[in-house]
Amino acid sequence: MSKEFFIDKKLKRILLFLMFTFLYFSSIANSYVQYYPVLLFFAIVLGFYTHKHYIVNSKVYIMLIATIILYTIGIKFVFNSYPEIRFTIRYSSYFLIGTYFSIIFYGKFFKLFERCMITLSLISLAFFILQSIQYQWLFDFMNFFSDHLGIKNPSYIGRESNYVNAIIYTINNSRFDEQFRNCGFAFEPGYFAILVALALYSNLIINDFKINFKALIFIITLITTFSTIGMIALLLILIHYGLSKKGKAIIIIFPAIVTIAITIFNSPLVSEKTIRLWEARNIDYKKIAMENKEKTISLGRFAGIFYHYNEVYTRSPILGFFGVKDSEKISNLTSANGIGYLMYYFGFLGLILYVIGLYITTKRLIKIEQDRPFHIILFIILLLSLFAFPMINSVLFWFIGTYGVVNINKKNQKFIRY
């Protein structure tokens, strides 16, 4: 991998700062990273920076405007109503932020991502140990910090006694089994596990799949999340690791992978939780939500995708709801399934286009960083992440959806304007 972009120390500091910012806006951890005026402001500032130092194709804006017009006309035809302006601003900002980061990080994403994530992983391990020893003291301290900065997560309003975020670390005890799980800087341990798994993947690609100290730190961090989806991602990375080896090494590695797979899927953490989530799809969540209007009822991953599929399929299958005020929507019913939200907001058309963009992104990322055709592993990890978490409100979601399709000028790799 080329290291040319790290020769300039000033540029290195700027890129690392931008990657930390990218990760912060991908955390879904507090109101600042989801509030649409903040997103709009950040999109404008990042846009000025990108236009000053890089070459941005005008087709990006033409595509955004054309999409807004197409969906607005379609939604007006289906519902006789227009999308809410804050919805349009929020997701237009997300799209632009993701696109600008796609241009800035082109050809160097893995190295920047890995460098920032190793720092955040070490911080999370320190806080996780403290959390395990002095839970209440740490929670109160972080809560004091959070209150003074006004950083709350809108999804956990009313559950402040169980959730607190202090930018670099989160305690999410919204379910009793999460008291001693590592959330890192993200909103919950499973989502943090995905970020760590991607960092591990980046590290192994950078180091030609040779185990190193940073990789071990990522693996330890991943284990402390006790995440089902994180363990599955780790297994997929191990498969890639096995495929990257040749000769006798494969004979040793693959039996180990099979053993780890059996252990993971037979563990209560994975098997019981998966069965519980699958069976939850038959629960009448609408009825429960209507009977408990003062509470927020969260759908599981399987129930979430079935619920949104039925809503979209029966009412607006092609374009979804695209921010229109839905009189039939139950306000206290939420979902953990990102694919479900993607269908609900943008319909099956948006889902198909996004999956295509995601596939192209993984193919381009692997092609740039490593000459091996293993992009399908990364594609599956990211698709599972989208299934498991509401990533639509994450800059990471929009980055991986736009990176492969944005028309990036190769001159950007030379940073000719610095």
URFEN-V141375 format. One line per field, one symbol per residue. burial: # if it has 9 or more other ideal C-beta (glycine too) atoms within 8 Angstrom, else .. Layout:
# URFEN-V141375
burial=???
This chain:
# URFEN-V141375
burial=....#..#..##..##.###.##########.##.#.###.##..##.##...#.##..#...#...#..##.###......##..################################.######.##.##...#..##..##.##....###..#..##..#####.######...#..###########################.#....#########.##.################.##....#..##.##..##..#....###.##.##..##...#..##..#...##.###########.##...#..######.......####################..##.###########.##...##.################.#############.#...#..#...
